[in-house]
């Protein structure tokens, strides 16, 4: 399972796994409690694979940010909850040095760490996944250069 099957739904906490589709939306399963629920077309639904984080020059895919976090912390949970806003920003800057501090808020950084911890806990991402992100990125780059 990749990040394309993991969804964020505005107004609902946590992350969700895509289970199925229906006429006017999708059926999702909460990664927090395992409950299945419908998510309708009017909800703002985003696959984690489609989310990018603002950088000074260009955006960086969330998958690459999560990969850097997984590698930095050796696939261990991050104990970010006691960190101050300054500590969160400083730590995030080590992961993504040219992130746009004007448009990426402390709450965004907390959510990235929260989601990463949840995905690590559910064994959806790990060190093998982080290494595979490199392989996918390099094969996509090679395909672009071939054009």
N, CA, C and O atoms as CSV, one atom per row, in Angstrom:
chain,resi,resn,atom,element,x,y,z
A,1,UNK,N,N,0.846,-1.178,0.000
A,1,UNK,CA,C,0.000,0.000,0.000
A,1,UNK,C,C,0.886,1.233,0.000
A,1,UNK,O,O,1.832,1.333,0.781
A,2,UNK,N,N,0.573,2.160,-0.872
A,2,UNK,CA,C,1.341,3.384,-0.950
A,2,UNK,C,C,0.553,4.553,-0.401
A,2,UNK,O,O,-0.582,4.396,0.050
A,3,UNK,N,N,1.161,5.724,-0.441
A,3,UNK,CA,C,0.498,6.917,0.063
A,3,UNK,C,C,-0.676,7.338,-0.808
A,3,UNK,O,O,-1.483,8.160,-0.375
A,4,UNK,N,N,-0.801,6.805,-2.021
A,4,UNK,CA,C,-1.933,7.145,-2.870
A,4,UNK,C,C,-3.231,6.568,-2.308
A,4,UNK,O,O,-4.310,7.049,-2.653
A,5,UNK,N,N,-3.154,5.550,-1.453
A,5,UNK,CA,C,-4.335,4.939,-0.850
A,5,UNK,C,C,-4.642,5.493,0.537
A,5,UNK,O,O,-5.629,5.094,1.155
A,6,UNK,N,N,-3.813,6.403,1.031
A,6,UNK,CA,C,-4.011,7.017,2.337
A,6,UNK,C,C,-4.541,8.429,2.122
A,6,UNK,O,O,-3.965,9.215,1.371
A,7,UNK,N,N,-5.647,8.739,2.793
A,7,UNK,CA,C,-6.347,9.995,2.542
A,7,UNK,C,C,-6.430,10.866,3.788
A,7,UNK,O,O,-6.494,10.379,4.916
A,8,UNK,N,N,-6.427,12.158,3.545
A,8,UNK,CA,C,-6.733,13.157,4.553
A,8,UNK,C,C,-8.073,13.762,4.149
A,8,UNK,O,O,-8.281,14.113,2.987
A,9,UNK,N,N,-8.980,13.881,5.119
A,9,UNK,CA,C,-10.300,14.427,4.832
A,9,UNK,C,C,-10.509,15.620,5.743
A,9,UNK,O,O,-10.451,15.494,6.966
A,10,UNK,N,N,-10.754,16.785,5.143
A,10,UNK,CA,C,-10.938,17.986,5.952
A,10,UNK,C,C,-12.151,17.814,6.857
A,10,UNK,O,O,-13.184,17.281,6.452
A,11,UNK,N,N,-11.996,18.283,8.095
A,11,UNK,CA,C,-13.072,18.177,9.063
A,11,UNK,C,C,-13.076,16.885,9.842
A,11,UNK,O,O,-13.826,16.747,10.809
A,12,UNK,N,N,-12.248,15.928,9.438
A,12,UNK,CA,C,-12.145,14.656,10.149
A,12,UNK,C,C,-10.697,14.465,10.572
A,12,UNK,O,O,-9.790,14.601,9.750
A,13,UNK,N,N,-10.470,14.155,11.824
A,13,UNK,CA,C,-9.113,13.971,12.325
A,13,UNK,C,C,-8.500,12.667,11.868
A,13,UNK,O,O,-9.209,11.706,11.571
A,14,UNK,N,N,-7.195,12.636,11.813
A,14,UNK,CA,C,-6.481,11.421,11.466
A,14,UNK,C,C,-6.368,11.198,9.968
A,14,UNK,O,O,-6.611,12.094,9.159
A,15,UNK,N,N,-5.999,9.994,9.633
A,15,UNK,CA,C,-5.844,9.584,8.241
A,15,UNK,C,C,-6.758,8.401,7.972
A,15,UNK,O,O,-7.202,7.712,8.890
A,16,UNK,N,N,-7.026,8.183,6.696
A,16,UNK,CA,C,-7.960,7.148,6.298
A,16,UNK,C,C,-7.391,6.331,5.145
A,16,UNK,O,O,-6.664,6.840,4.292
A,17,UNK,N,N,-7.744,5.051,5.146
A,17,UNK,CA,C,-7.357,4.160,4.059
A,17,UNK,C,C,-8.554,4.030,3.124
A,17,UNK,O,O,-9.678,3.798,3.570
A,18,UNK,N,N,-8.308,4.179,1.836
A,18,UNK,CA,C,-9.352,4.021,0.831
A,18,UNK,C,C,-9.750,2.550,0.778
A,18,UNK,O,O,-8.913,1.677,0.552
A,19,UNK,N,N,-11.056,2.284,0.991
A,19,UNK,CA,C,-11.553,0.918,1.001
A,19,UNK,C,C,-12.357,0.618,-0.261
A,19,UNK,O,O,-12.257,-0.471,-0.825
A,20,UNK,N,N,-13.152,1.589,-0.699
A,20,UNK,CA,C,-13.979,1.361,-1.879
A,20,UNK,C,C,-14.582,2.662,-2.374
A,20,UNK,O,O,-14.358,3.733,-1.810
A,21,UNK,N,N,-15.337,2.542,-3.423
A,21,UNK,CA,C,-15.988,3.719,-3.993
A,21,UNK,C,C,-17.494,3.534,-3.955
A,21,UNK,O,O,-18.004,2.417,-3.866
A,22,UNK,N,N,-18.187,4.653,-4.025
A,22,UNK,CA,C,-19.638,4.635,-4.130
A,22,UNK,C,C,-20.041,5.720,-5.116
A,22,UNK,O,O,-19.190,6.449,-5.626
A,23,UNK,N,N,-21.300,5.824,-5.377
A,23,UNK,CA,C,-21.792,6.720,-6.413
A,23,UNK,C,C,-21.337,8.171,-6.219
A,23,UNK,O,O,-20.916,8.816,-7.180
A,24,UNK,N,N,-21.416,8.681,-5.011
A,24,UNK,CA,C,-21.096,10.087,-4.770
A,24,UNK,C,C,-19.942,10.285,-3.789
A,24,UNK,O,O,-19.906,11.288,-3.076
A,25,UNK,N,N,-19.004,9.345,-3.743
A,25,UNK,CA,C,-17.862,9.487,-2.852
A,25,UNK,C,C,-17.076,8.198,-2.720
A,25,UNK,O,O,-17.042,7.370,-3.630
A,26,UNK,N,N,-16.447,8.048,-1.567
A,26,UNK,CA,C,-15.627,6.868,-1.316
A,26,UNK,C,C,-15.926,6.322,0.077
A,26,UNK,O,O,-16.479,7.021,0.926
A,27,UNK,N,N,-15.562,5.095,0.291
A,27,UNK,CA,C,-15.654,4.479,1.612
A,27,UNK,C,C,-14.226,4.395,2.151
A,27,UNK,O,O,-13.317,3.900,1.485
A,28,UNK,N,N,-14.058,4.892,3.369
A,28,UNK,CA,C,-12.729,4.938,3.966
A,28,UNK,C,C,-12.736,4.236,5.322
A,28,UNK,O,O,-13.776,4.090,5.964
A,29,UNK,N,N,-11.551,3.809,5.733
A,29,UNK,CA,C,-11.364,3.184,7.041
A,29,UNK,C,C,-10.378,4.025,7.825
A,29,UNK,O,O,-9.274,4.299,7.354
A,30,UNK,N,N,-10.770,4.433,9.016
A,30,UNK,CA,C,-9.908,5.251,9.861
A,30,UNK,C,C,-8.686,4.456,10.285
A,30,UNK,O,O,-8.809,3.308,10.713
A,31,UNK,N,N,-7.510,5.054,10.171
A,31,UNK,CA,C,-6.299,4.395,10.661
A,31,UNK,C,C,-6.215,4.474,12.183
A,31,UNK,O,O,-5.460,3.725,12.803
A,32,UNK,N,N,-6.991,5.380,12.788
A,32,UNK,CA,C,-6.975,5.528,14.240
A,32,UNK,C,C,-7.789,4.439,14.934
A,32,UNK,O,O,-7.309,3.820,15.884
A,33,UNK,N,N,-9.019,4.198,14.468
A,33,UNK,CA,C,-9.878,3.242,15.173
A,33,UNK,C,C,-10.425,2.120,14.290
A,33,UNK,O,O,-11.137,1.245,14.783
A,34,UNK,N,N,-10.107,2.131,13.003
A,34,UNK,CA,C,-10.526,1.057,12.112
A,34,UNK,C,C,-11.974,1.118,11.660
A,34,UNK,O,O,-12.434,0.212,10.965
A,35,UNK,N,N,-12.706,2.158,12.035
A,35,UNK,CA,C,-14.105,2.271,11.631
A,35,UNK,C,C,-14.206,2.687,10.172
A,35,UNK,O,O,-13.471,3.550,9.693
A,36,UNK,N,N,-15.145,2.040,9.480
A,36,UNK,CA,C,-15.399,2.388,8.083
A,36,UNK,C,C,-16.512,3.408,8.026
A,36,UNK,O,O,-17.493,3.324,8.764
A,37,UNK,N,N,-16.347,4.384,7.130
A,37,UNK,CA,C,-17.305,5.471,7.005
A,37,UNK,C,C,-17.286,6.008,5.581
A,37,UNK,O,O,-16.267,5.906,4.896
A,38,UNK,N,N,-18.395,6.575,5.127
A,38,UNK,CA,C,-18.382,7.179,3.800
A,38,UNK,C,C,-17.762,8.574,3.842
A,38,UNK,O,O,-17.882,9.280,4.843
A,39,UNK,N,N,-17.114,8.961,2.779
A,39,UNK,CA,C,-16.624,10.331,2.585
A,39,UNK,C,C,-17.231,10.791,1.276
A,39,UNK,O,O,-17.013,10.186,0.226
A,40,UNK,N,N,-17.985,11.856,1.350
A,40,UNK,CA,C,-18.743,12.303,0.186
A,40,UNK,C,C,-17.939,13.271,-0.674
A,40,UNK,O,O,-16.913,13.807,-0.255
A,41,UNK,N,N,-18.433,13.474,-1.874
A,41,UNK,CA,C,-17.751,14.320,-2.853
A,41,UNK,C,C,-17.593,15.753,-2.352
A,41,UNK,O,O,-16.658,16.441,-2.761
A,42,UNK,N,N,-18.483,16.218,-1.480
A,42,UNK,CA,C,-18.371,17.593,-0.984
A,42,UNK,C,C,-17.273,17.762,0.076
A,42,UNK,O,O,-16.870,18.887,0.372
A,43,UNK,N,N,-16.789,16.656,0.647
A,43,UNK,CA,C,-15.650,16.732,1.572
A,43,UNK,C,C,-14.385,17.015,0.776
A,43,UNK,O,O,-14.260,16.577,-0.368
A,44,UNK,N,N,-13.453,17.739,1.369
A,44,UNK,CA,C,-12.175,17.949,0.691
A,44,UNK,C,C,-11.282,16.756,1.040
A,44,UNK,O,O,-10.788,16.636,2.161
A,45,UNK,N,N,-11.090,15.886,0.060
A,45,UNK,CA,C,-10.335,14.646,0.244
A,45,UNK,C,C,-9.034,14.765,-0.533
A,45,UNK,O,O,-9.036,15.093,-1.720
A,46,UNK,N,N,-7.916,14.495,0.149
A,46,UNK,CA,C,-6.613,14.554,-0.511
A,46,UNK,C,C,-5.836,13.283,-0.232
A,46,UNK,O,O,-5.717,12.863,0.919
A,47,UNK,N,N,-5.308,12.672,-1.276
A,47,UNK,CA,C,-4.393,11.550,-1.098
A,47,UNK,C,C,-3.047,12.120,-0.657
A,47,UNK,O,O,-2.608,13.145,-1.177
A,48,UNK,N,N,-2.393,11.466,0.294
A,48,UNK,CA,C,-1.110,11.984,0.777
A,48,UNK,C,C,-0.099,12.090,-0.352
A,48,UNK,O,O,0.781,12.950,-0.328
A,49,UNK,N,N,-0.225,11.226,-1.328
A,49,UNK,CA,C,0.676,11.251,-2.477
A,49,UNK,C,C,0.560,12.549,-3.277
A,49,UNK,O,O,1.495,12.932,-3.980
A,50,UNK,N,N,-0.592,13.227,-3.170
A,50,UNK,CA,C,-0.834,14.443,-3.943
A,50,UNK,C,C,-0.518,15.730,-3.183
A,50,UNK,O,O,-0.624,16.822,-3.743
A,51,UNK,N,N,-0.132,15.610,-1.921
A,51,UNK,CA,C,0.136,16.788,-1.094
A,51,UNK,C,C,1.596,17.198,-1.233
A,51,UNK,O,O,2.492,16.353,-1.221
A,52,UNK,N,N,1.827,18.504,-1.364
A,52,UNK,CA,C,3.183,19.060,-1.430
A,52,UNK,C,C,3.323,20.145,-0.372
A,52,UNK,O,O,2.337,20.744,0.059
A,53,UNK,N,N,4.561,20.386,0.036
A,53,UNK,CA,C,4.863,21.397,1.049
A,53,UNK,C,C,5.579,22.550,0.349
A,53,UNK,O,O,6.470,22.339,-0.474
A,54,UNK,N,N,5.173,23.770,0.694
A,54,UNK,CA,C,5.754,24.956,0.077
A,54,UNK,C,C,7.242,25.089,0.395
A,54,UNK,O,O,7.664,24.958,1.544
A,55,UNK,N,N,8.015,25.350,-0.639
A,55,UNK,CA,C,9.428,25.671,-0.479
A,55,UNK,C,C,9.665,27.090,-0.958
A,55,UNK,O,O,8.784,27.704,-1.560
A,56,UNK,N,N,10.847,27.609,-0.694
A,56,UNK,CA,C,11.178,28.963,-1.146
A,56,UNK,C,C,11.147,29.044,-2.668
A,56,UNK,O,O,10.636,30.014,-3.228
A,57,UNK,N,N,11.690,28.031,-3.340
A,57,UNK,CA,C,11.741,28.040,-4.806
A,57,UNK,C,C,10.647,27.198,-5.439
A,57,UNK,O,O,10.003,27.630,-6.394
A,58,UNK,N,N,10.434,25.991,-4.909
A,58,UNK,CA,C,9.386,25.131,-5.450
A,58,UNK,C,C,8.866,24.216,-4.341
A,58,UNK,O,O,9.444,24.127,-3.258
A,59,UNK,N,N,7.773,23.550,-4.640
A,59,UNK,CA,C,7.141,22.673,-3.667
A,59,UNK,C,C,7.845,21.321,-3.630
A,59,UNK,O,O,8.458,20.892,-4.607
A,60,UNK,N,N,7.740,20.661,-2.477
A,60,UNK,CA,C,8.336,19.345,-2.309
A,60,UNK,C,C,7.226,18.366,-1.907
A,60,UNK,O,O,6.450,18.663,-0.999
A,61,UNK,N,N,7.141,17.213,-2.563
A,61,UNK,CA,C,6.096,16.245,-2.227
A,61,UNK,C,C,6.186,15.789,-0.772
A,61,UNK,O,O,7.275,15.618,-0.225
A,62,UNK,N,N,5.023,15.597,-0.162
A,62,UNK,CA,C,4.961,15.139,1.223
A,62,UNK,C,C,5.695,13.812,1.395
A,62,UNK,O,O,6.316,13.580,2.432
A,63,UNK,N,N,5.631,12.947,0.398
A,63,UNK,CA,C,6.317,11.654,0.482
A,63,UNK,C,C,7.818,11.837,0.697
A,63,UNK,O,O,8.427,11.090,1.463
A,64,UNK,N,N,8.418,12.819,0.033
A,64,UNK,CA,C,9.852,13.071,0.209
A,64,UNK,C,C,10.151,13.618,1.599
A,64,UNK,O,O,11.182,13.288,2.186
A,65,UNK,N,N,9.263,14.450,2.129
A,65,UNK,CA,C,9.431,14.977,3.481
A,65,UNK,C,C,9.352,13.825,4.484
A,65,UNK,O,O,10.187,13.710,5.382
A,66,UNK,N,N,8.342,12.978,4.316
A,66,UNK,CA,C,8.183,11.831,5.223
A,66,UNK,C,C,9.374,10.881,5.121
A,66,UNK,O,O,9.822,10.331,6.126
A,67,UNK,N,N,9.873,10.696,3.928
A,67,UNK,CA,C,11.051,9.846,3.731
A,67,UNK,C,C,12.226,10.385,4.535
A,67,UNK,O,O,12.924,9.628,5.210
A,68,UNK,N,N,12.443,11.704,4.461
A,68,UNK,CA,C,13.543,12.320,5.200
A,68,UNK,C,C,13.358,12.158,6.713
A,68,UNK,O,O,14.324,11.929,7.440
A,69,UNK,N,N,12.119,12.276,7.176
A,69,UNK,CA,C,11.842,12.096,8.611
A,69,UNK,C,C,12.115,10.660,9.024
A,69,UNK,O,O,12.755,10.420,10.048
A,70,UNK,N,N,11.636,9.704,8.237
A,70,UNK,CA,C,11.838,8.284,8.542
A,70,UNK,C,C,13.333,7.964,8.606
A,70,UNK,O,O,13.781,7.261,9.512
A,71,UNK,N,N,14.099,8.477,7.650
A,71,UNK,CA,C,15.537,8.213,7.646
A,71,UNK,C,C,16.243,8.906,8.811
A,71,UNK,O,O,17.124,8.317,9.437
A,72,UNK,N,N,15.864,10.151,9.108
A,72,UNK,CA,C,16.498,10.888,10.203
A,72,UNK,C,C,16.271,10.205,11.545
A,72,UNK,O,O,17.182,10.131,12.370
A,73,UNK,N,N,15.066,9.709,11.764
A,73,UNK,CA,C,14.722,9.095,13.044
A,73,UNK,C,C,14.762,7.568,12.999
A,73,UNK,O,O,14.250,6.906,13.903
A,74,UNK,N,N,15.367,7.008,11.953
A,74,UNK,CA,C,15.549,5.571,11.818
A,74,UNK,C,C,14.233,4.814,12.008
A,74,UNK,O,O,14.198,3.777,12.670
A,75,UNK,N,N,13.163,5.332,11.429
A,75,UNK,CA,C,11.828,4.724,11.453
A,75,UNK,C,C,11.274,4.575,12.867
A,75,UNK,O,O,10.466,3.682,13.121
A,76,UNK,N,N,11.695,5.431,13.781
A,76,UNK,CA,C,11.167,5.456,15.144
A,76,UNK,C,C,10.178,6.610,15.255
A,76,UNK,O,O,10.273,7.585,14.509
A,77,UNK,N,N,9.236,6.502,16.176
A,77,UNK,CA,C,8.278,7.588,16.409
A,77,UNK,C,C,9.005,8.851,16.845
A,77,UNK,O,O,10.029,8.800,17.526
A,78,UNK,N,N,8.449,9.983,16.435
A,78,UNK,CA,C,9.035,11.284,16.762
A,78,UNK,C,C,8.279,11.834,17.964
A,78,UNK,O,O,7.050,11.899,17.955
A,79,UNK,N,N,9.014,12.227,18.993
A,79,UNK,CA,C,8.392,12.787,20.194
A,79,UNK,C,C,8.385,14.305,20.080
A,79,UNK,O,O,9.125,15.000,20.776
A,80,UNK,N,N,7.547,14.797,19.202
A,80,UNK,CA,C,7.497,16.224,18.875
A,80,UNK,C,C,6.538,17.012,19.764
A,80,UNK,O,O,6.603,18.241,19.780
A,81,UNK,N,N,5.657,16.352,20.499
A,81,UNK,CA,C,4.569,17.042,21.189
A,81,UNK,C,C,5.041,18.039,22.248
A,81,UNK,O,O,4.333,19.005,22.533
A,82,UNK,N,N,6.201,17.830,22.828
A,82,UNK,CA,C,6.709,18.752,23.851
A,82,UNK,C,C,7.610,19.835,23.265
A,82,UNK,O,O,8.101,20.700,23.990
A,83,UNK,N,N,7.825,19.786,21.951
A,83,UNK,CA,C,8.685,20.773,21.323
A,83,UNK,C,C,7.969,22.106,21.202
A,83,UNK,O,O,6.763,22.158,20.960
A,84,UNK,N,N,8.711,23.165,21.370
A,84,UNK,CA,C,8.159,24.504,21.156
A,84,UNK,C,C,8.054,24.761,19.656
A,84,UNK,O,O,8.554,23.984,18.841
A,85,UNK,N,N,7.401,25.855,19.310
A,85,UNK,CA,C,7.286,26.229,17.902
A,85,UNK,C,C,8.648,26.428,17.262
A,85,UNK,O,O,8.860,26.044,16.112
A,86,UNK,N,N,9.579,27.031,18.007
A,86,UNK,CA,C,10.927,27.263,17.488
A,86,UNK,C,C,11.637,25.931,17.262
A,86,UNK,O,O,12.307,25.750,16.246
A,87,UNK,N,N,11.493,24.996,18.207
A,87,UNK,CA,C,12.132,23.683,18.055
A,87,UNK,C,C,11.549,22.932,16.855
A,87,UNK,O,O,12.280,22.282,16.108
A,88,UNK,N,N,10.230,23.027,16.677
A,88,UNK,CA,C,9.597,22.374,15.524
A,88,UNK,C,C,10.144,22.935,14.223
A,88,UNK,O,O,10.498,22.181,13.316
A,89,UNK,N,N,10.214,24.262,14.130
A,89,UNK,CA,C,10.717,24.889,12.905
A,89,UNK,C,C,12.184,24.550,12.670
A,89,UNK,O,O,12.581,24.269,11.540
A,90,UNK,N,N,12.985,24.574,13.719
A,90,UNK,CA,C,14.415,24.256,13.584
A,90,UNK,C,C,14.599,22.825,13.116
A,90,UNK,O,O,15.399,22.561,12.218
A,91,UNK,N,N,13.863,21.899,13.721
A,91,UNK,CA,C,13.966,20.499,13.335
A,91,UNK,C,C,13.488,20.293,11.913
A,91,UNK,O,O,14.108,19.552,11.151
A,92,UNK,N,N,12.378,20.950,11.542
A,92,UNK,CA,C,11.843,20.793,10.190
A,92,UNK,C,C,12.813,21.371,9.164
A,92,UNK,O,O,12.906,20.873,8.042
A,93,UNK,N,N,13.525,22.410,9.547
A,93,UNK,CA,C,14.497,23.021,8.640
A,93,UNK,C,C,15.646,22.054,8.350
A,93,UNK,O,O,16.238,22.109,7.272
A,94,UNK,N,N,15.967,21.174,9.292
A,94,UNK,CA,C,16.990,20.159,9.044
A,94,UNK,C,C,16.500,19.146,8.004
A,94,UNK,O,O,17.296,18.581,7.253
A,95,UNK,N,N,15.195,18.925,7.969
A,95,UNK,CA,C,14.603,17.966,7.035
A,95,UNK,C,C,14.368,18.601,5.671
A,95,UNK,O,O,14.613,17.979,4.637
A,96,UNK,N,N,13.895,19.839,5.675
A,96,UNK,CA,C,13.561,20.565,4.445
A,96,UNK,C,C,14.125,21.979,4.597
A,96,UNK,O,O,13.400,22.901,4.969
A,97,UNK,N,N,15.434,22.153,4.305
A,97,UNK,CA,C,16.122,23.419,4.577
A,97,UNK,C,C,15.506,24.654,3.920
A,97,UNK,O,O,15.562,25.741,4.496
A,98,UNK,N,N,14.924,24.514,2.740
A,98,UNK,CA,C,14.391,25.706,2.089
A,98,UNK,C,C,12.863,25.744,2.078
A,98,UNK,O,O,12.246,26.224,1.127
A,99,UNK,N,N,12.256,25.219,3.177
A,99,UNK,CA,C,10.794,25.324,3.254
A,99,UNK,C,C,10.410,26.786,3.455
A,99,UNK,O,O,11.184,27.565,4.012
A,100,UNK,N,N,9.230,27.152,3.006
A,100,UNK,CA,C,8.759,28.524,3.088
A,100,UNK,C,C,8.131,28.767,4.457
A,100,UNK,O,O,6.984,28.386,4.693
A,101,UNK,N,N,8.878,29.397,5.353
A,101,UNK,CA,C,8.431,29.621,6.722
A,101,UNK,C,C,7.225,30.559,6.799
A,101,UNK,O,O,6.518,30.583,7.806
A,102,UNK,N,N,6.996,31.325,5.743
A,102,UNK,CA,C,5.834,32.221,5.710
A,102,UNK,C,C,4.537,31.449,5.458
A,102,UNK,O,O,3.483,31.823,5.972
A,103,UNK,N,N,4.612,30.372,4.667
A,103,UNK,CA,C,3.399,29.649,4.282
A,103,UNK,C,C,3.249,28.288,4.941
A,103,UNK,O,O,2.178,27.685,4.870
A,104,UNK,N,N,4.302,27.793,5.582
A,104,UNK,CA,C,4.223,26.523,6.298
A,104,UNK,C,C,4.198,26.858,7.789
A,104,UNK,O,O,5.188,27.318,8.358
A,105,UNK,N,N,3.051,26.617,8.397
A,105,UNK,CA,C,2.846,26.986,9.790
A,105,UNK,C,C,3.290,25.869,10.737
A,105,UNK,O,O,3.480,24.726,10.321
A,106,UNK,N,N,3.452,26.217,12.009
A,106,UNK,CA,C,3.813,25.234,13.033
A,106,UNK,C,C,2.762,24.123,13.061
A,106,UNK,O,O,3.107,22.953,13.224
A,107,UNK,N,N,1.492,24.474,12.905
A,107,UNK,CA,C,0.432,23.456,12.903
A,107,UNK,C,C,0.602,22.479,11.731
A,107,UNK,O,O,0.285,21.296,11.861
A,108,UNK,N,N,1.097,22.965,10.598
A,108,UNK,CA,C,1.371,22.085,9.453
A,108,UNK,C,C,2.498,21.110,9.783
A,108,UNK,O,O,2.422,19.923,9.465
A,109,UNK,N,N,3.536,21.626,10.420
A,109,UNK,CA,C,4.682,20.783,10.786
A,109,UNK,C,C,4.247,19.710,11.781
A,109,UNK,O,O,4.630,18.547,11.655
A,110,UNK,N,N,3.441,20.108,12.772
A,110,UNK,CA,C,2.934,19.136,13.750
A,110,UNK,C,C,2.132,18.045,13.052
A,110,UNK,O,O,2.268,16.864,13.373
A,111,UNK,N,N,1.295,18.445,12.097
A,111,UNK,CA,C,0.460,17.476,11.385
A,111,UNK,C,C,1.328,16.504,10.584
A,111,UNK,O,O,1.019,15.314,10.518
A,112,UNK,N,N,2.402,16.991,9.981
A,112,UNK,CA,C,3.309,16.117,9.228
A,112,UNK,C,C,3.935,15.089,10.165
A,112,UNK,O,O,4.004,13.907,9.829
A,113,UNK,N,N,4.393,15.530,11.340
A,113,UNK,CA,C,4.969,14.590,12.315
A,113,UNK,C,C,3.905,13.620,12.826
A,113,UNK,O,O,4.173,12.428,12.980
A,114,UNK,N,N,2.706,14.124,13.086
A,114,UNK,CA,C,1.617,13.272,13.564
A,114,UNK,C,C,1.294,12.193,12.533
A,114,UNK,O,O,1.185,11.015,12.872
A,115,UNK,N,N,1.142,12.603,11.267
A,115,UNK,CA,C,0.841,11.643,10.219
A,115,UNK,C,C,1.975,10.636,10.044
A,115,UNK,O,O,1.726,9.444,9.863
A,116,UNK,N,N,3.216,11.109,10.098
A,116,UNK,CA,C,4.355,10.204,9.951
A,116,UNK,C,C,4.351,9.168,11.074
A,116,UNK,O,O,4.558,7.981,10.823
A,117,UNK,N,N,4.118,9.610,12.309
A,117,UNK,CA,C,4.049,8.674,13.436
A,117,UNK,C,C,2.938,7.647,13.245
A,117,UNK,O,O,3.139,6.460,13.499
A,118,UNK,N,N,1.768,8.099,12.798
A,118,UNK,CA,C,0.647,7.192,12.587
A,118,UNK,C,C,0.977,6.157,11.514
A,118,UNK,O,O,0.694,4.972,11.687
A,119,UNK,N,N,1.571,6.598,10.413
A,119,UNK,CA,C,1.927,5.675,9.330
A,119,UNK,C,C,3.026,4.705,9.751
A,119,UNK,O,O,3.029,3.548,9.331
A,120,UNK,N,N,3.963,5.175,10.582
A,120,UNK,CA,C,4.991,4.279,11.127
A,120,UNK,C,C,4.357,3.254,12.054
A,120,UNK,O,O,4.678,2.068,11.986
A,121,UNK,N,N,3.455,3.710,12.920
A,121,UNK,CA,C,2.787,2.832,13.876
A,121,UNK,C,C,1.979,1.751,13.167
A,121,UNK,O,O,1.947,0.606,13.618
A,122,UNK,N,N,1.330,2.105,12.068
A,122,UNK,CA,C,0.517,1.151,11.313
A,122,UNK,C,C,1.346,0.357,10.302
A,122,UNK,O,O,0.807,-0.443,9.538
A,123,UNK,N,N,2.656,0.585,10.305
A,123,UNK,CA,C,3.601,-0.120,9.427
A,123,UNK,C,C,3.289,0.073,7.935
A,123,UNK,O,O,3.511,-0.817,7.114
A,124,UNK,N,N,2.768,1.262,7.616
A,124,UNK,CA,C,2.512,1.608,6.217
A,124,UNK,C,C,3.780,2.177,5.597
A,124,UNK,O,O,4.041,1.980,4.411
A,125,UNK,N,N,4.569,2.882,6.404
A,125,UNK,CA,C,5.886,3.348,5.959
A,125,UNK,C,C,6.935,2.816,6.924
A,125,UNK,O,O,6.663,2.586,8.102
A,126,UNK,N,N,8.151,2.625,6.393
A,126,UNK,CA,C,9.277,2.130,7.180
A,126,UNK,C,C,10.565,2.452,6.414
A,126,UNK,O,O,10.530,3.180,5.421
A,127,UNK,N,N,11.682,1.919,6.866
A,127,UNK,CA,C,12.952,2.203,6.179
A,127,UNK,C,C,12.955,1.677,4.746
A,127,UNK,O,O,13.480,2.338,3.850
A,128,UNK,N,N,12.378,0.502,4.517
A,128,UNK,CA,C,12.317,-0.044,3.154
A,128,UNK,C,C,11.507,0.877,2.251
A,128,UNK,O,O,11.888,1.123,1.107
A,129,UNK,N,N,10.393,1.386,2.765
A,129,UNK,CA,C,9.572,2.325,1.999
A,129,UNK,C,C,10.378,3.583,1.679
A,129,UNK,O,O,10.350,4.075,0.551
A,130,UNK,N,N,11.098,4.098,2.682
A,130,UNK,CA,C,11.888,5.325,2.487
A,130,UNK,C,C,12.931,5.126,1.397
A,130,UNK,O,O,13.159,6.030,0.594
A,131,UNK,N,N,13.559,3.976,1.353
A,131,UNK,CA,C,14.544,3.706,0.305
A,131,UNK,C,C,13.873,3.540,-1.052
A,131,UNK,O,O,14.454,3.901,-2.076
A,132,UNK,N,N,12.661,3.002,-1.074
A,132,UNK,CA,C,11.929,2.841,-2.332
A,132,UNK,C,C,11.493,4.188,-2.895
A,132,UNK,O,O,11.380,4.335,-4.112
A,133,UNK,N,N,11.246,5.174,-2.034
A,133,UNK,CA,C,10.872,6.514,-2.501
A,133,UNK,C,C,11.973,7.062,-3.388
A,133,UNK,O,O,11.683,7.696,-4.403
A,134,UNK,N,N,13.229,6.834,-3.031
A,134,UNK,CA,C,14.360,7.263,-3.854
A,134,UNK,C,C,14.330,6.600,-5.225
A,134,UNK,O,O,14.552,7.253,-6.245
A,135,UNK,N,N,14.054,5.297,-5.241
A,135,UNK,CA,C,14.043,4.564,-6.504
A,135,UNK,C,C,12.944,5.088,-7.429
A,135,UNK,O,O,13.170,5.253,-8.628
A,136,UNK,N,N,11.761,5.350,-6.880
A,136,UNK,CA,C,10.653,5.865,-7.681
A,136,UNK,C,C,10.992,7.249,-8.215
A,136,UNK,O,O,10.764,7.536,-9.390
A,137,UNK,N,N,11.540,8.111,-7.353
A,137,UNK,CA,C,11.894,9.467,-7.766
A,137,UNK,C,C,12.957,9.450,-8.857
A,137,UNK,O,O,12.873,10.222,-9.813
A,138,UNK,N,N,13.958,8.577,-8.728
A,138,UNK,CA,C,15.020,8.547,-9.732
A,138,UNK,C,C,14.506,7.979,-11.054
A,138,UNK,O,O,14.943,8.421,-12.116
A,139,UNK,N,N,13.586,7.010,-11.014
A,139,UNK,CA,C,13.046,6.478,-12.264
A,139,UNK,C,C,12.135,7.503,-12.939
A,139,UNK,O,O,12.092,7.565,-14.167
A,140,UNK,N,N,11.403,8.310,-12.159
A,140,UNK,CA,C,10.584,9.365,-12.734
A,140,UNK,C,C,11.457,10.446,-13.352
A,140,UNK,O,O,11.126,10.976,-14.412
A,141,UNK,N,N,12.572,10.780,-12.701
A,141,UNK,CA,C,13.493,11.779,-13.224
A,141,UNK,C,C,14.118,11.284,-14.540
A,141,UNK,O,O,14.281,12.059,-15.483
A,142,UNK,N,N,14.462,10.008,-14.595
A,142,UNK,CA,C,15.037,9.449,-15.816
A,142,UNK,C,C,14.040,9.502,-16.959
A,142,UNK,O,O,14.409,9.779,-18.100
A,143,UNK,N,N,12.766,9.232,-16.651
A,143,UNK,CA,C,11.736,9.283,-17.675
A,143,UNK,C,C,11.560,10.711,-18.199
A,143,UNK,O,O,11.344,10.907,-19.395
A,144,UNK,N,N,11.649,11.698,-17.322
A,144,UNK,CA,C,11.541,13.105,-17.740
A,144,UNK,C,C,12.719,13.505,-18.629
A,144,UNK,O,O,12.541,14.208,-19.624
A,145,UNK,N,N,13.924,13.052,-18.264
A,145,UNK,CA,C,15.114,13.398,-19.062
A,145,UNK,C,C,15.047,12.760,-20.446
A,145,UNK,O,O,15.550,13.332,-21.414
A,146,UNK,N,N,14.436,11.591,-20.550
A,146,UNK,CA,C,14.342,10.886,-21.827
A,146,UNK,C,C,13.429,11.621,-22.804
A,146,UNK,O,O,13.560,11.467,-24.019
A,147,UNK,N,N,12.506,12.416,-22.274
A,147,UNK,CA,C,11.589,13.178,-23.142
A,147,UNK,C,C,12.354,14.259,-23.792
A,147,UNK,O,O,11.793,15.032,-24.569
